[in-house]
Amino acid sequence: MASPIPVKEKKLMDVKLGELPGWILMRDFTPRGIAGAFQRGYYPYYNKYVNVKKGNVAGISMVLAAYVLFNYCRCYKELKHERLRKYH
């Protein structure tokens, strides 16, 4: 059964596995398209976790945790080398 919504307009979670390659090829990978994708993800995140009446550190701590994980993955090669070095 064909979906009434075109593949290009579907969200990632609504795309079936067979439609995934076509959906990826229809995305806009220009700098403006990538910036727009980040902007579309940023505003819902900001409104849900940061811009609330009774806020806590959950929203900001998730960003901090993602930053730490990203830097750890980026520097893993050097950290692994340091771990295997003998200090005597």
ABEGO torsion letter per residue (X at the ends): XBBABBAAABBAAABBAAAAAAAAAABBABAAAAAAAAAAAAAAAAAAAABBABBBAAAAAAAAAAAAAAAAAAAAAAAAAAAABBBX
